Amino acid sequence: MASSAPLGADISEPEITNISIHGFWLLFEGEEHFLSFDDFPWFRDAPVASIFNLEQPHPGHLYWPDLDVDLGIATIKSPENYPLIAG
């Protein structure tokens, strides 16, 4: 049976699902990822509202405008492959 939903309608927007003292969880394209503050220090002292303010300007690419943090999903999945340039 064919779906009447528009193409791509089953893909949800990226979402922050939880924040702890160690980092936060991001639900993106059906997968949950943990971004630790050790690996992603730009978020450590950020206001909660700024972490939740998340955009996806391009497929596979996330942007936190309040923090001017721009990350690709490859960096989120494997931060050890992308050494920090600024901290």
C-alpha positions as CSV (number, residue, x, y, z in Angstrom):
1,M,0.0,0.0,0.0
2,A,1.4,3.4,-1.0
3,S,1.8,6.1,1.6
4,S,0.1,9.4,1.1
5,A,2.8,11.3,3.0
6,P,5.0,13.6,1.0
7,L,8.5,12.4,0.1
8,G,10.8,12.9,3.1
9,A,8.0,13.4,5.5
10,D,9.1,10.5,7.7
11,I,12.4,12.2,8.4
12,S,12.2,14.1,11.7
13,E,14.1,17.3,12.6
14,P,17.2,16.9,14.7
15,E,16.3,17.0,18.4
16,I,18.1,17.3,21.7
17,T,16.6,14.6,23.9
18,N,18.5,15.0,27.1
19,I,21.3,17.0,28.8
20,S,23.5,15.8,31.6
21,I,26.6,17.2,33.4
22,H,28.7,15.1,30.9
23,G,27.1,16.1,27.6
24,F,23.9,15.8,25.7
25,W,22.0,13.4,23.5
26,L,21.0,14.3,20.0
27,L,18.4,12.4,18.0
28,F,19.3,12.7,14.3
29,E,17.9,10.7,11.4
30,G,16.6,8.0,13.6
31,E,19.9,7.6,15.6
32,E,20.7,8.9,19.0
33,H,24.2,10.3,19.5
34,F,25.9,11.4,22.7
35,L,28.0,14.6,22.5
36,S,30.3,14.7,25.5
37,F,31.5,18.1,26.7
38,D,35.0,16.7,26.6
39,D,34.8,16.1,22.8
40,F,32.6,19.1,22.1
41,P,33.7,21.8,24.6
42,W,31.8,24.6,22.9
43,F,28.7,23.3,24.6
44,R,30.1,22.9,28.2
45,D,29.1,26.4,29.5
46,A,26.3,27.1,27.0
47,P,22.9,28.0,28.3
48,V,20.4,25.1,27.9
49,A,18.3,27.2,25.5
50,S,21.3,27.6,23.2
51,I,21.9,23.9,23.0
52,F,18.2,23.3,22.2
53,N,18.3,26.0,19.5
54,L,19.5,23.7,16.7
55,E,19.1,24.0,12.9
56,Q,19.9,21.7,10.0
57,P,20.9,24.1,7.1
58,H,22.0,21.2,4.9
59,P,21.5,17.4,4.9
60,G,23.9,15.8,7.4
61,H,25.0,19.2,8.8
62,L,23.9,20.8,12.1
63,Y,24.2,24.4,13.3
64,W,23.7,26.0,16.7
65,P,23.3,29.7,15.8
66,D,23.4,31.1,19.4
67,L,26.8,29.4,19.8
68,D,28.0,29.7,16.2
69,V,28.9,26.0,16.3
70,D,28.7,24.1,13.0
71,L,29.1,20.3,12.9
72,G,28.7,17.6,10.3
73,I,27.3,14.2,11.4
74,A,30.6,12.5,10.6
75,T,32.2,14.7,13.3
76,I,29.5,13.8,15.8
77,K,29.7,10.1,15.1
78,S,33.5,9.9,15.3
79,P,34.9,13.0,17.1
80,E,38.3,11.2,17.5
81,N,38.8,11.5,13.7
82,Y,38.4,15.3,13.9
83,P,40.9,16.9,16.3
84,L,39.8,20.2,17.9
85,I,41.0,23.3,16.2
86,A,39.6,25.7,18.8
87,G,38.3,24.9,22.3
